[in-house]
């Protein structure tokens, strides 16, 4: 039988609750009492359990990973398993475990993160999204708790570590690809407008149109969830316009696949009738029909860099905030083609 807290308390002449507080390094216990209790622990050969020990070292060797919405929904999008693969590879090598936090609503997500922080369950947190006026980010920032964002913070950009792609440039370049193919009526389908990544990708799209002297028509822009179901509604509205687009910039591969299926229901085919360019280069982008021309944002690397950056921050509290930009590459496949006479007549 191991030595118990009660035996340590008796030897030190204090209450068992005081011994627990000494193990947790509670500041309310006087240095003299701490010294006396620790001496008794040493003499009796008492070893606190792992959780209590982690409080003494104030390390859990765990990282919290926060999903943007309920896990079942988020994990339908291959972006998340792939970014988790990058995070866990680095964490595993550095002997850290992952704790996944999810919630149906922003309130639930916040509660989960507060439990992580107040319950000292993790040493730091990675946020897998960046949204305007996000309560979770504000909470972590106010608590001065180590955290890293995959994406770009909307404020305090210089003081919050983040790992991102140059989404504005990527979007500008992939929109220019459609323009070079002769497309003039180009639509944009993106996720929620309060997500930083959507805002940046829309900015790049508008910049490319402006540079080419084309109008960024409001009716050509549509915002929806990054899931297949959202793409259906967008297609219905865009292709009911008097002058429907001949090219589409779509902010996420999964949505692109939904749009392609929906277009077929309208009797329109990619790329013969509509050219599509997309983002993320998830594994499905290559095997879908037609394979997607898309921006490879190096999802795995986004996760790996976020993990590395956070662990450096955990291990050295004075580590300055970093902005890590992961390079992107446009993968040219078969979802685009030059604007042909037929398409332009239809438009």
N, C-alpha and C positions, 0 to 999 in steps of 0.2 A: 504493500500500500504506500502511495506517495504521501508526502507531507500535505496537510490541508491548511487553508487560510486560517481556520480557527486555532490551529496549533501555533502558527506564526503570530497571531494576535495575542495569544496567551503569553508567549515568550517575550514579546515586545511590550506587554502591558497596555495594549490598546484594543479597541473594538474591531471585530472582523471587517466592518464597513470601512474603517480607516485603512486597513491593509489593502482593500480593493482600490481605495482612492490613491494610495501610494503607487500601486502597480500602474494605475492610469495616469500617474504623474499629475494629480490634481493640484493646481496652484494654491488652493486654500489650505493645504496641509503644510505645517511649518517645516523648515529644513531639518530641524533637530529631530522631529518625529520621523520624517522620511529616512534619516540616517539610521535611527534606532530600528525601524521596521526592516530596512534593507539588510542591516547587520544580522537580524534574527533570521531573515530569509536565507542568507548565505550560510549561516551556521547550521541551519536545519536542512539545507539542500533543497529548498522549495523552488520549483520551476513553474511560473505561471503558464496557463494554456496559451496556445498560439495566438488567439485573438487578443488576450490580455497583453501578451508579449509584443504584439504588433502595436498596441497603444503606447507601450514604453518606447519602442523604436519609432513610434508614430509613422509606421509604414505597413501597408496591407499587401504590398506587391500585387495590387489589382488596379485595373484601369476601368473606369465607367465609359461605356459607349452609348450615346443617346441617339435614338432613331427619330426621324421627323414626325412619324405618325404610327399608328398601331403596327406591330411587327408583321402581322399577316399581310397587310396592304403593302408596306414598304418592301418586304422580302419578295413580293411578286416581281419587283423591279430588279433585274440582275445587277444593277449598279451596287446595291447594298451588300449582297453576299461577296462580291468581288472586292469592295473596299474593306470589308471585314477580314478578308483573306490577307490583305496587305497589312492591316493593323495587327492581326494575331501573329503573323510570321515574325515581325520585329519584336512584339511583346514576348512571345515564346522564347526567342533567343536571349532576351534580357531577363527571363524568369518572371514575367508578369502574367497574371491571368486577366481575362476580360469579364466584365459584368455588364450585361446588356440591359438598357432601360428603355421601356416603351410606354406609351399611353395613348388612349383614344383621342384625348383633347389636350390642349396646351396646359391646362391646369393639372391634369393627371401626369403629364411629362414632368412638369415642375415639381410636383410632389415626390415623384420617383427620384429626381436629382437631389432634392433636399434630404431625402432619406439616406442617399449615398453619402452626402457631405456631412450631415449632422451625425449620422451613425458611424462615421469614419470607416465606411466600407471600402472606399477606394482612395488612391493617392492623387488621382487626377481624372479629368474627363475629356473625352473627344466628342464634339458635337458634329453629327453627320449632315448638318444643314446650316444655312444662315438666313434668318428671316428678319424683316423689319420689326423693330420694337419687341424683340423676343425676351420674354420674362426669364427664361432659363439662362440666357447669356448674361442678362443684367444681374441676376442672382449670383452667378459664379464670379462675375467681375467685382461686385460689391464685397463678396466674401474673400476676395483675393485668393481664390482657390485655383490651383494649376489647371488650365484648360486650353484646348486647341480646337480651332474650327476647321472643318473641311469645307471650304468656300471662303467668302470674303465678308468680314463684319461690316455692317452698315455705318457704324460709328466706332470711334476709338481704334481705327485701323492700325495706328502706330503702336498701340499698347496691348493689342490682342494678337497672340500668335495664330497664324492661319496658313493653311496649305490650299493652294488654288491653281487653276489654269488661268491664262489670260483669255477669259471668255469673250471679251469684247473683240479682241483681235481674231480669235478663232471664228466667231460668228461673221465678222466682216469678210474674212477670207472665203468662207464657204458660201456666203451670199454672192460674193464677186464671181465665184465659179458659175453660178446660175446665170448671172448677168453676161459673163463671157460666152455662155452657150446661146445667147440671144433672147433670154427671157426678160420681159419688161413688167409683166403683172406677177409680182411675187408676194405670196402670203406668208404669214408667220403664225405658227401655233406653238404656244409656250405654256409652262405651268403657271402656278399661282403668282400673281404680280408682287406678292410680298416676299418672294424668295429672291435673294440677291443674284443667284445664277440666272434666273429668268430675265431679270432687269438687264444684266450685262449682255446676255445673248440678244435681247431685243435691241439694245443700244448699238451693237455691232451691225445688226441687220439694217437698222435705219441709216447708220453711217455709210454703209456700202451703197444703199439706194441714193442717198444724197450726193455722194461722190460721183455717181453715174448720171446724175441729173434726173433721177426718177422720183416720183412722189411716193411717200410712205403713207398709203391710204389707211385710214383707221378701220374701215370695214374689212381690210385684209388681215387684221391682227386679231388673234383669238387666244384667250387664256383658259386653261383647263387643268385638271389634275394630270400628273405624269403617268397616266394609266390608259389602257386601251379604250375604256368606256368614254373617256373624255374626248378622244379623237373623233368618235362617231358624231357627236354633236357639232364639233367644229367643222367637219366636212359638210354636213348637211347645210349649215349656214353659209359657208364660203362658196359652195358650188350652186347655191340658189341665187347668187348675185348676178346682175345683168351681165357683168364682165368678170367671170370667174378667173382665178389665178391659173397660170400655166406652170408655175414653179412654187414649191413650198419649202420654207425653212422650218424644220420641226425640232423643238428643243430637247427631244429625248427619243432614243431608238424605239422604246416600247410603244410610245405613242405613234411613231411612224408606222409601225406594223399594223396598228389598229386603223390608221388612216388608209393604208394600202387596201386592207380588207373592205373598208367602207366604200372606197372609190369604186371597187369592183361591183358593189351593189348598185352603184349609179351608172354602171356600164363604162367606167373610165379606168384606163390602165396606166401603170407606172412602168417604164418612163414614156410610153408612146403618147399618152395624153397629158400627163402631169409628171414633171420632174421633181424628185424629193431629195433634199439633203438633210442630214440629221446630226445628232450629237451623242457621244459616249462610247460608241463602238463596243457595246456589250456583245457577248458571244453570239447572240441570236442575229445580230446585224449581218453576219457573214452567211448564215444558213437560210435566212428568210428569202422569199422569192418576190421581186428581184433582190439580190444582195445590196445592202444600203451603202451609198456614198455618205460617209459620216466622219465626224471629228473624233479621232481616238484621243481621249483625254488622259490615258494612262491611269485608269481607276486604281489598279493595284498599288501603283507608286504613290498616289494621293494618300492611300491608307498607310502605307509603310512610312512615308515621311511624317505623317501626323503622329504616328506612334513614337517614332524616334524623337521628334520634337518635344512631345509631352514628357517622355521619360527623362530627357535631358533637363527639362524644367522641374520635374519632381526631384531629381537628384541634386539640382543646384537651384535653390530658390532665387538666386540673383541672376539667373540666365535671362538675358534681354529678350523682349518679344521679337519674334521672327516672322517674316513674310516669305514663304517658300512657294515659288512658282514652278509647277511641273509642266514640262513642255508638252505640246499637243502635236498631232500629225493628222492631216486629212487623208482618209483612205478612199481612194477613187474606185467605186464598184459600178453597179449597173442600174442604179435608180435615177440616173439623169441622162438626158441626151439633148443635142441641139434642138432649139425650137423649130419644128418643121412647119411647112405651109399649112397643113391640115389643122394643126393645133392653133396657129395664129388666126386662121379663118374662123375656127370655132369660138375663139376668144373675141 
